[in-house]
Amino acid sequence: MNAEELNAGLSDVREAHRFDEGALQAWLRENVPEAQGPLTVRQFKGGQSNPTFRLDVPGRSFVMRRKPPGVTVPGAHAVDREARVIGALGKQGFPVPRIYGLCTDDAVIGSWFYVMECVEGRVFWNSRFETVAAEERVAYFDAMNATLAQLHNFDPLALGLDDFGKKGNYFERQIARWSRQYLSDEAAGRDPNMDRLIEWLPANIPAGDESRIVHGDYRADNMVFHPTEPRVAAVLDWELSTLGHPLADFVNHLMMYRLPPTILSGLRGADFAALKLMPEEEYIAAYCRRTGREGIGHIGFYRAFALFRLAAIYHGIKARALRGTAASAHAEELAAQYPLLAQLGWSEAEAV
């Protein structure tokens, strides 16, 4: 089953994520004047962490993201942080949906949530952009590249986000965070390559540090493109955003070139010339040009870190699937990929 079959489209609200729709409608009446009238709620099939819903009222549509019900990992599913960063970036003209309201009262629907604009456009679930003309694909890659460079060129202080995360020692903190999460979720099992990476990564962190707003999960299917143009209309899914090293964010995005098609529709093994896709080295050069870099040193470490982090995320998906709280109906299929991600991560580490 491919990424589009797993994630595209809408369904009835799944049993594990049901809530009092009348209570939500009452909250909308008081807090979102634009969302009035009879309410229809459907759930997006995608989304591995925070369940996401389409809210339809006469003549208008909105999107709601909520913290999942039940026991959650401390510090995760912070929908208030998502709403904050989206709101701040929107004021600077960065392509994000408009935020209409945030609710931090569990009594309304059982967990915190926010409501945002439903941006209409195209979502590409396949990194090959197979549904656009071949000669236009480079322009779509370039649009993704330019949008991420724009994000990394923002000064967090100027955005009012200077306190959006801790500063300094980003890799030490991230490695420790994902290691703790992986080790604490015993139900999802252990993997020898993950255990090796937990030891290797802290000992091989490159010198130097930078602090910018990082998205944390920047990829083609987490953005909406203009209906007809190779232009990003909205970047979505800011749950993992924080202050961090921009190269961690960029190389995490760059993993589309290294992942197999079975994981996030990766490009590994693709015929770039035949598909008219932008090669990895050109993509790196474009980002460096836009962010004033001469190149990216220690890229093997960044790749190993990105794959370790993604493996830890998939390990968490497996744990939520076992607990019955996973946001996606296909969580078990995705969770089965985490050993391969760990293996790829250790291969990158060994090659350094």
C-alpha positions as CSV (number, residue, x, y, z in Angstrom):
1,M,0.0,0.0,0.0
2,N,1.5,3.4,-1.0
3,A,1.6,6.6,0.9
4,E,-1.5,8.1,-0.8
5,E,-3.6,4.9,-0.2
6,L,-2.5,5.1,3.5
7,N,-3.0,8.7,4.1
8,A,-5.1,10.6,1.5
9,G,-8.8,11.4,1.9
10,L,-11.3,11.5,4.7
11,S,-13.2,9.0,6.8
12,D,-15.7,8.9,9.6
13,V,-14.2,9.7,13.0
14,R,-12.5,6.6,14.2
15,E,-13.8,5.0,17.4
16,A,-10.6,5.8,19.4
17,H,-10.9,9.5,18.5
18,R,-14.6,10.2,18.9
19,F,-15.7,13.2,20.9
20,D,-18.7,15.3,21.7
21,E,-19.3,17.1,18.4
22,G,-22.1,19.2,20.0
23,A,-19.5,20.5,22.6
24,L,-17.2,21.4,19.7
25,Q,-19.9,23.3,17.9
26,A,-20.8,25.3,21.0
27,W,-17.1,26.2,21.4
28,L,-16.9,27.3,17.7
29,R,-20.0,29.5,18.2
30,E,-18.2,31.3,21.0
31,N,-14.7,31.4,19.6
32,V,-14.7,31.2,15.8
33,P,-17.3,33.6,14.3
34,E,-16.5,32.3,10.8
35,A,-17.5,28.7,11.7
36,Q,-21.2,29.0,12.4
37,G,-24.1,26.7,11.4
38,P,-24.6,22.9,11.2
39,L,-21.3,21.1,11.7
40,T,-20.0,18.0,9.9
41,V,-16.9,16.4,11.2
42,R,-14.7,13.9,9.3
43,Q,-11.2,12.6,10.1
44,F,-8.2,12.8,7.8
45,K,-6.8,9.4,7.2
46,G,-3.2,10.6,7.6
47,G,-1.4,12.0,10.6
48,Q,0.6,9.7,12.9
49,S,0.5,11.7,16.1
50,N,-2.1,14.4,16.5
51,P,-5.5,13.3,15.0
52,T,-6.7,15.8,12.4
53,F,-10.2,16.6,11.3
54,R,-12.1,18.5,8.6
55,L,-14.9,20.7,10.0
56,D,-17.5,21.7,7.4
57,V,-20.1,24.4,8.0
58,P,-22.3,25.9,5.3
59,G,-20.0,27.6,2.8
60,R,-16.8,27.1,4.8
61,S,-14.3,24.4,5.8
62,F,-11.8,24.4,8.6
63,V,-9.2,21.9,10.0
64,M,-8.9,20.9,13.7
65,R,-5.8,19.3,15.2
66,R,-6.2,17.8,18.6
67,K,-4.0,16.1,21.2
68,P,-4.9,12.4,21.2
69,P,-7.0,11.1,24.0
70,G,-5.6,8.8,26.7
71,V,-2.0,8.5,28.1
72,T,0.6,10.3,26.0
73,V,4.4,10.7,26.1
74,P,5.3,13.8,28.2
75,G,6.1,16.8,26.1
76,A,4.6,15.3,22.9
77,H,1.4,16.3,21.1
78,A,1.8,20.0,22.1
79,V,-0.9,21.5,19.9
80,D,-0.5,24.9,21.6
81,R,3.1,25.0,20.3
82,E,1.9,24.2,16.8
83,A,-0.6,27.0,16.9
84,R,1.9,29.4,18.2
85,V,4.6,28.8,15.6
86,I,2.0,28.8,12.7
87,G,0.6,32.1,13.9
88,A,4.0,33.7,14.2
89,L,5.2,32.6,10.8
90,G,1.9,33.6,9.1
91,K,2.5,37.2,10.3
92,Q,5.8,37.2,8.3
93,G,4.2,36.0,5.1
94,F,5.5,32.4,5.4
95,P,3.0,30.0,3.7
96,V,1.0,28.5,6.6
97,P,-2.7,28.3,7.4
98,R,-4.5,31.0,9.4
99,I,-5.1,30.1,13.0
100,Y,-8.7,30.8,14.2
101,G,-8.5,29.5,17.8
102,L,-6.8,27.4,20.4
103,C,-8.6,25.5,23.2
104,T,-6.7,24.4,26.3
105,D,-9.7,23.2,28.2
106,D,-9.8,19.4,28.3
107,A,-13.5,19.6,29.3
108,V,-14.6,20.6,25.8
109,I,-13.7,17.5,23.7
110,G,-11.4,15.7,26.1
111,S,-8.0,17.2,25.0
112,W,-6.5,20.4,23.8
113,F,-7.1,21.4,20.1
114,Y,-6.8,24.2,17.7
115,V,-8.8,25.2,14.6
116,M,-7.1,26.6,11.4
117,E,-7.8,27.5,7.8
118,C,-8.4,24.6,5.4
119,V,-6.0,25.6,2.6
120,E,-7.2,24.3,-0.7
121,G,-4.7,23.0,-3.2
122,R,-2.7,19.9,-4.1
123,V,-1.0,17.5,-1.8
124,F,1.6,15.2,-3.4
125,W,1.9,12.0,-1.6
126,N,4.6,10.8,-4.0
127,S,8.0,12.5,-3.9
128,R,8.4,11.8,-7.6
129,F,5.6,14.4,-8.4
130,E,4.3,11.9,-10.9
131,T,1.0,13.7,-11.4
132,V,2.6,16.8,-12.9
133,A,4.3,17.2,-16.2
134,A,7.9,15.8,-16.2
135,E,9.4,19.1,-17.3
136,E,7.7,20.9,-14.3
137,R,9.1,18.6,-11.6
138,V,12.3,20.4,-11.0
139,A,10.3,23.6,-10.3
140,Y,8.3,21.7,-7.6
141,F,11.5,20.5,-6.0
142,D,12.9,24.1,-6.2
143,A,9.7,25.4,-4.5
144,M,10.2,23.0,-1.6
145,N,13.9,24.0,-1.3
146,A,13.2,27.7,-1.4
147,T,10.4,27.5,1.2
148,L,12.6,25.6,3.7
149,A,15.5,28.1,3.1
150,Q,13.1,30.9,3.8
151,L,12.1,29.3,7.1
152,H,15.8,28.8,8.1
153,N,16.6,32.4,7.2
154,F,14.2,33.9,9.8
155,D,15.6,35.3,13.0
156,P,13.6,33.6,15.8
157,L,13.9,36.8,17.9
158,A,12.3,38.9,15.2
159,L,9.4,36.4,15.1
160,G,8.8,36.5,18.8
161,L,9.9,32.9,19.0
162,D,13.3,33.3,20.7
163,D,11.9,31.2,23.6
164,F,10.4,28.5,21.4
165,G,13.0,26.0,22.5
166,K,16.3,25.7,24.3
167,K,19.3,27.2,22.6
168,G,22.6,25.4,22.1
169,N,23.6,21.7,22.3
170,Y,20.7,20.8,19.9
171,F,22.1,17.4,18.8
172,E,23.0,16.4,22.4
173,R,19.5,17.2,23.6
174,Q,17.7,15.6,20.6
175,I,19.8,12.4,20.8
176,A,19.0,12.2,24.5
177,R,15.3,12.9,24.0
178,W,14.7,10.3,21.3
179,S,16.9,7.8,23.1
180,R,14.9,8.2,26.3
181,Q,11.6,7.8,24.3
182,Y,12.9,4.7,22.5
183,L,14.2,3.1,25.7
184,S,11.2,3.9,27.8
185,D,8.6,2.4,25.4
186,E,9.5,-1.2,26.1
187,A,6.3,-2.6,24.6
188,A,7.5,-1.7,21.1
189,G,10.7,-3.8,21.5
190,R,14.5,-3.0,21.0
191,D,16.6,-3.0,17.9
192,P,20.4,-3.7,17.9
193,N,21.1,-0.9,15.3
194,M,19.2,1.6,17.4
195,D,21.2,0.6,20.4
196,R,24.4,1.1,18.4
197,L,23.3,4.5,17.2
198,I,22.5,5.6,20.8
199,E,26.1,5.0,21.6
200,W,27.7,6.3,18.4
201,L,25.8,9.6,17.8
202,P,26.7,11.4,21.0
203,A,30.4,10.7,20.4
204,N,30.4,12.0,16.9
205,I,28.6,15.4,17.0
206,P,30.2,18.0,14.8
207,A,31.6,21.1,16.3
208,G,29.6,24.3,16.0
209,D,26.0,25.2,16.6
210,E,23.2,27.3,15.1
211,S,19.7,28.1,16.2
212,R,16.8,28.7,13.9
213,I,13.1,27.6,13.7
214,V,13.1,24.0,12.4
215,H,10.0,22.3,11.1
216,G,11.1,18.8,12.1
217,D,9.1,16.8,9.5
218,Y,9.4,18.8,6.3
219,R,8.5,16.8,3.2
220,A,6.2,17.0,0.2
221,D,3.1,15.4,1.8
222,N,3.3,17.9,4.7
223,M,2.6,20.8,2.4
224,V,-0.2,22.1,0.2
225,F,0.8,23.3,-3.2
226,H,-1.0,25.9,-5.3
227,P,-3.8,24.4,-7.4
228,T,-2.0,25.0,-10.7
229,E,1.5,26.5,-10.0
230,P,4.7,25.0,-8.6
231,R,4.4,27.1,-5.4
232,V,3.9,26.1,-1.8
233,A,0.6,27.4,-0.5
234,A,0.9,26.1,3.1
235,V,3.3,24.1,5.2
236,L,1.5,21.7,7.6
237,D,2.2,19.5,10.6
238,W,4.4,21.6,12.9
239,E,4.3,19.2,15.9
240,L,8.0,18.6,15.9
241,S,9.0,22.3,15.4
242,T,11.4,23.9,17.8
243,L,14.5,26.0,17.9
244,G,17.3,23.8,16.5
245,H,20.1,23.4,14.0
246,P,18.9,24.2,10.5
247,L,21.1,21.5,9.0
248,A,19.4,18.8,11.1
249,D,16.1,20.0,9.5
250,F,17.4,20.2,6.0
251,V,19.2,16.8,6.0
252,N,16.1,15.3,7.6
253,H,14.2,16.6,4.5
254,L,17.0,15.4,2.3
255,M,16.4,11.8,3.4
256,M,13.8,11.6,0.6
257,Y,16.8,10.9,-1.6
258,R,18.0,8.0,0.7
259,L,14.7,6.3,1.7
260,P,13.2,3.5,-0.3
261,P,9.8,4.0,-1.9
262,T,8.2,2.0,0.9
263,I,9.1,4.7,3.5
264,L,7.6,8.1,2.9
265,S,7.7,7.5,-0.9
266,G,11.5,7.8,-0.9
267,L,13.5,8.2,-4.1
268,R,16.1,5.6,-3.5
269,G,16.7,3.7,-6.8
270,A,14.8,6.3,-8.9
271,D,16.0,7.1,-12.4
272,F,16.4,10.8,-11.9
273,A,17.2,11.5,-15.6
274,A,14.1,9.7,-16.9
275,L,11.8,11.2,-14.3
276,K,13.4,14.7,-14.7
277,L,13.9,15.1,-10.9
278,M,16.4,17.4,-9.3
279,P,19.5,15.3,-8.3
280,E,20.5,15.4,-4.6
281,E,23.8,17.3,-5.2
282,E,21.9,20.1,-7.1
283,Y,19.3,20.2,-4.3
284,I,22.0,20.6,-1.7
285,A,23.7,23.3,-3.7
286,A,20.4,25.3,-4.1
287,Y,19.8,25.2,-0.4
288,C,23.4,26.3,0.4
289,R,23.1,29.2,-2.1
290,R,19.9,30.4,-0.5
291,T,21.2,30.2,3.0
292,G,24.7,31.6,2.4
293,R,26.6,28.3,2.9
294,E,29.6,27.1,1.0
295,G,28.6,23.5,1.6
296,I,27.6,20.9,4.2
297,G,30.4,19.2,6.1
298,H,29.9,16.1,8.3
299,I,26.8,15.2,6.2
300,G,27.2,11.5,7.1
301,F,26.6,12.4,10.8
302,Y,23.5,14.4,9.9
303,R,22.1,11.5,7.8
304,A,22.7,9.0,10.6
305,F,21.0,11.3,13.1
306,A,18.0,11.9,10.7
307,L,17.5,8.2,10.3
308,F,17.9,7.5,14.0
309,R,15.3,10.1,14.8
310,L,12.9,8.8,12.2
311,A,13.3,5.3,13.5
312,A,12.5,6.5,17.0
313,I,9.4,8.2,15.7
314,Y,8.3,5.0,13.9
315,H,9.1,3.1,17.1
316,G,6.7,5.4,18.9
317,I,4.0,4.8,16.2
318,K,4.4,1.1,16.9
319,A,3.9,1.7,20.7
320,R,0.8,3.8,20.1
321,A,-0.6,1.1,17.8
322,L,-0.1,-1.5,20.6
323,R,-1.9,0.8,23.0
324,G,-4.7,1.5,20.6
325,T,-4.1,5.3,20.5
326,A,-2.3,5.7,17.1
327,A,-3.8,8.5,15.0
328,S,-3.5,6.5,11.7
329,A,-5.6,3.5,10.9
330,H,-2.5,2.1,9.2
331,A,-0.1,2.6,12.0
332,E,0.9,-1.1,12.3
333,E,2.0,-1.2,8.6
334,L,4.2,1.9,9.1
335,A,5.6,0.8,12.5
336,A,6.9,-2.4,10.8
337,Q,9.4,-0.1,8.9
338,Y,11.3,1.1,12.0
339,P,14.0,-1.7,12.0
340,L,14.9,-0.8,8.4
341,L,15.3,2.8,9.3
342,A,17.6,1.8,12.2
343,Q,19.6,-0.3,9.8
344,L,19.9,2.5,7.3
345,G,21.0,4.9,10.0
346,W,23.7,2.6,11.3
347,S,24.9,2.1,7.7
348,E,25.4,5.9,7.4
349,A,27.3,5.9,10.7
350,E,29.6,3.1,9.6
351,A,30.4,5.0,6.4
352,V,31.6,8.1,8.2
